[in-house]
Amino acid sequence: MTVHLVPLDAAGTDREELRRFLTTETFPFHVVARPTADQVDAAIEAGAWGDADTEALWIDHPEYGRVGVLRLEDLNDPTAMIDLRLAERWRGRGLGAEALDAASDRVFETRAAVLRFEGQTRADNVAMRRTFSRCEWTQEASYRDGWPVEGGEPLTSVAYAILRRERGRDAAAVPDPVRLAWESEELLLTPTVRGDAARLRELLAEDFAEIGQSGRRWTRSEIIAAQTTDTPGGRFEMSEREARVVGPDLVLLHYRLLLDGRDTRRSALWRCDPYPRCVFHQGTAVGT
């Protein structure tokens, strides 16, 4: 798999880029083919691009760069939903299937409550239906006149889904603990997650501890209270990444972080058994 999913901050640092992407691309098989800037802003303010139940991610490719965006919705329900959008110039290259597989892995590996992962599209969206089939999703329903069309009659909507146990049949879908640890560490740095106590409780182990830059030791409950009280920061930059598997289901991460103008070196120990939980975290200011 070549694509990489990168959490985005729709209400903050990524708002302008997301607005530009959605208003300059055309998505002919979506209910709104090209939303206006006002429509995008209204959706962001309503939490449609990030809240306790919704996660938005950029789709990045090592050669092509940023190729699209996707939303994972209803993440606290047994059935989660996906909204996948590729930029026009990158369609027809198989990237949709790679993004769909990556999204499936992310949902099932990080959201224990999700049993089904579902997507819906118009019946005449042949490319997306082929993508679902290629990724071994099953067509479960056909809804006559179920898809609104701007300025036209409604069309048939079709629903595809994959189950947690079905995704697990694929040996390639066995969770990679290093990838899981990096993705979860990035989540902890996003403003949406840092300000959400429920998501922090999911990602931090009950025996979690942190040694802060001042040398203070923080417990899980203390760090959650502090994170959700403080104003979340903005864009972050990670570099000098290193990862080691140090024991069964244990991954140790080292990296350099630039966040809110502060330059630090971070270490994090993640337990992935199979759902990722951070056990220990430490940060040291560069130059001290």
C-alpha positions in Angstrom: 0.0 0.0 0.0 1.4 3.4 -1.0 -1.1 5.9 0.2 -0.8 7.4 3.7 -3.7 8.8 5.7 -2.9 12.1 7.6 -5.3 13.5 10.2 -6.4 17.0 9.3 -7.6 19.9 11.4 -10.6 21.2 9.4 -11.6 23.8 12.0 -8.1 25.1 12.3 -4.9 25.0 10.4 -6.2 22.9 7.5 -9.4 24.8 6.9 -8.2 26.9 4.0 -6.6 23.9 2.2 -9.8 21.8 2.7 -12.0 24.6 1.5 -9.8 25.0 -1.6 -9.8 21.3 -2.4 -13.6 20.9 -2.0 -14.5 24.1 -4.0 -12.1 23.6 -6.9 -12.6 19.9 -7.6 -15.8 18.4 -9.0 -17.3 15.3 -7.5 -20.0 14.4 -10.0 -21.4 11.4 -8.0 -21.8 13.3 -4.7 -25.1 14.9 -3.7 -23.4 18.3 -4.0 -20.9 18.1 -6.9 -19.0 21.3 -6.1 -19.8 22.9 -2.7 -19.4 26.6 -2.3 -17.0 28.1 0.3 -20.0 29.0 2.5 -21.3 25.5 2.4 -17.9 24.1 3.3 -17.5 26.5 6.2 -21.0 25.7 7.4 -20.2 21.9 7.3 -17.0 22.5 9.2 -18.7 24.5 11.9 -21.4 21.8 12.2 -18.7 19.2 12.9 -19.1 17.4 9.6 -15.3 17.4 9.1 -14.3 16.5 12.6 -15.9 15.9 16.0 -16.2 13.1 18.5 -17.9 10.8 15.9 -16.1 12.0 12.8 -12.5 11.9 11.7 -11.2 13.6 8.5 -7.9 12.6 6.9 -5.8 13.7 3.9 -4.9 11.0 1.4 -1.2 11.4 0.6 1.0 9.5 -1.9 4.8 9.5 -1.8 5.1 10.3 -5.5 1.9 12.2 -6.3 1.6 14.2 -3.1 -1.9 15.1 -1.7 -4.4 13.2 -3.8 -7.6 13.4 -1.9 -9.5 13.4 1.4 -11.8 11.1 3.3 -14.1 11.2 6.2 -14.8 8.4 8.7 -18.2 9.0 10.2 -20.3 7.4 13.1 -17.1 6.1 14.7 -18.8 5.5 18.0 -21.5 3.3 16.5 -21.3 -0.4 15.5 -21.6 0.7 11.9 -19.1 3.4 10.7 -19.4 5.2 7.3 -17.0 6.5 4.8 -16.9 9.5 2.4 -14.0 9.2 -0.1 -13.0 11.9 -2.5 -10.1 11.9 -4.9 -8.8 14.8 -6.9 -9.9 14.5 -10.6 -6.3 14.1 -12.0 -5.6 11.1 -9.7 -8.7 9.1 -10.5 -8.5 5.8 -12.4 -5.1 4.9 -11.0 -6.2 2.4 -8.3 -5.7 5.0 -5.5 -9.3 4.8 -4.4 -8.9 1.1 -3.5 -5.7 1.8 -1.6 -7.4 4.5 0.3 -10.4 2.3 1.1 -8.2 -0.5 2.4 -6.2 2.0 4.5 -9.4 3.4 5.9 -10.8 0.0 6.7 -7.6 -0.9 8.6 -7.7 2.4 10.5 -11.3 2.0 11.6 -11.0 -1.6 12.7 -7.7 -1.2 14.4 -8.5 2.0 16.3 -12.2 1.7 17.0 -13.1 -1.3 19.0 -16.9 -0.6 18.9 -17.1 -0.7 15.1 -18.3 -4.1 13.7 -19.3 -2.9 10.2 -17.8 -0.4 7.8 -20.2 0.9 5.2 -20.2 3.2 2.1 -23.0 4.3 -0.2 -22.8 5.6 -3.7 -25.0 6.2 -6.7 -25.9 3.1 -8.8 -24.3 4.7 -11.9 -21.0 5.4 -10.2 -19.3 2.4 -11.8 -15.8 3.4 -10.7 -16.7 3.5 -7.0 -18.7 0.2 -7.2 -15.6 -1.5 -8.8 -13.5 -0.1 -6.0 -15.8 -1.6 -3.4 -15.7 -4.9 -5.1 -12.0 -4.9 -5.6 -11.6 -4.4 -1.8 -14.0 -7.3 -1.2 -16.9 -5.2 0.2 -20.3 -6.8 -0.2 -23.3 -5.0 -1.8 -26.0 -5.2 0.9 -28.7 -2.9 -0.3 -30.2 -1.0 -3.2 -32.4 2.0 -2.4 -34.7 3.1 -5.3 -34.9 6.9 -5.6 -32.5 7.1 -2.6 -29.9 9.4 -4.0 -30.8 13.1 -4.3 -29.6 14.8 -7.5 -29.2 18.6 -7.9 -31.7 19.8 -10.5 -32.9 16.3 -11.4 -34.8 13.2 -10.4 -33.4 11.1 -7.5 -31.4 8.0 -8.5 -30.9 4.6 -7.0 -28.4 4.4 -4.1 -26.4 1.3 -3.4 -24.8 0.3 -0.1 -21.6 -1.7 0.3 -20.1 -2.9 3.6 -17.2 -5.0 5.0 -17.3 -6.7 8.4 -14.5 -6.6 11.0 -14.1 -10.4 10.7 -14.0 -10.3 6.9 -11.2 -7.7 6.9 -9.3 -10.0 9.2 -9.3 -12.8 6.7 -6.7 -10.9 4.7 -3.2 -11.6 6.0 -2.1 -8.2 4.7 -4.6 -6.7 7.1 -2.9 -8.0 10.2 -2.2 -4.9 12.2 1.4 -3.5 11.8 2.2 -2.3 15.4 4.7 0.3 14.2 2.3 1.8 11.7 -0.5 1.8 14.4 1.8 3.5 16.9 2.8 6.3 14.5 -0.8 6.9 13.4 -2.0 7.0 17.0 0.8 9.3 18.0 -0.2 11.7 15.3 -3.8 11.6 16.4 -2.7 12.6 19.9 -1.2 15.8 18.4 -4.3 16.9 16.5 -6.5 19.6 18.2 -9.7 17.6 17.7 -8.4 14.6 19.7 -6.5 16.7 22.3 -9.6 18.5 23.2 -11.8 15.4 23.4 -11.6 13.5 26.7 -13.4 10.4 25.3 -10.9 10.0 22.5 -8.0 10.6 24.9 -9.3 7.9 27.2 -9.4 5.5 24.2 -5.8 6.2 23.2 -4.2 6.5 26.7 -3.7 3.3 28.7 -5.1 3.2 32.2 -1.6 3.0 33.6 -0.4 5.8 31.3 2.2 8.2 32.7 4.0 11.2 31.2 7.2 13.1 32.1 6.7 16.7 30.9 9.4 19.2 29.8 9.5 20.6 33.4 10.2 17.2 34.9 6.7 16.8 36.3 5.1 13.4 36.3 1.5 13.3 35.0 -1.0 10.6 35.4 -3.7 9.7 32.8 -6.5 11.6 34.5 -4.2 14.6 35.1 -3.1 14.8 31.4 -6.6 14.4 30.1 -7.9 17.2 32.4 -5.0 19.5 31.3 -5.4 18.8 27.6 -9.1 19.3 27.5 -8.8 22.6 29.5 -6.0 24.2 27.5 -6.7 25.7 24.0 -5.5 23.0 21.5 -2.5 24.0 19.4 -2.3 24.1 15.6 -0.2 22.5 12.9 2.6 20.3 14.0 5.7 19.0 12.2 7.4 15.6 13.1 10.9 14.7 12.0 13.8 12.4 12.8 11.4 9.5 13.3 12.7 6.3 14.8 10.7 3.2 15.9 11.7 0.0 17.6 9.6 -3.0 18.6 10.8 -3.6 22.2 8.6 -6.4 23.2 5.4 -8.3 22.4 3.0 -5.7 21.1 5.2 -2.9 22.4 6.6 -0.1 20.1 8.9 2.6 21.2 8.8 5.8 19.2 11.4 8.7 19.1 10.9 11.8 17.1 11.4 15.6 17.0 8.3 17.8 17.2 7.7 21.4 16.3 4.4 22.5 17.8 3.2 25.9 18.7 6.7 27.3 18.2 8.2 24.8 20.7 10.9 22.4 19.5 11.1 19.2 21.5 12.3 15.6 21.3 9.6 13.1 22.2 9.6 9.5 23.2 6.4 7.4 23.4 5.8 3.7 24.3 2.7 2.2 22.7 1.0 -1.1 23.5 -0.8 -2.5 20.4 -2.7 -5.6 21.5 -4.3 -5.1 19.0 -5.8 -1.7 19.7 -3.1 1.0 20.3 -2.8 2.5 23.8 -0.1 4.8 24.9 1.7 3.6 28.0 4.4 6.3 28.5 5.3 9.6 27.1 8.2 12.0 27.6 9.2 15.4 26.1 12.4 17.3 26.4 13.0 20.8 25.0 15.7 20.9 22.4 18.7 22.7 23.8 18.1 21.8 27.4 
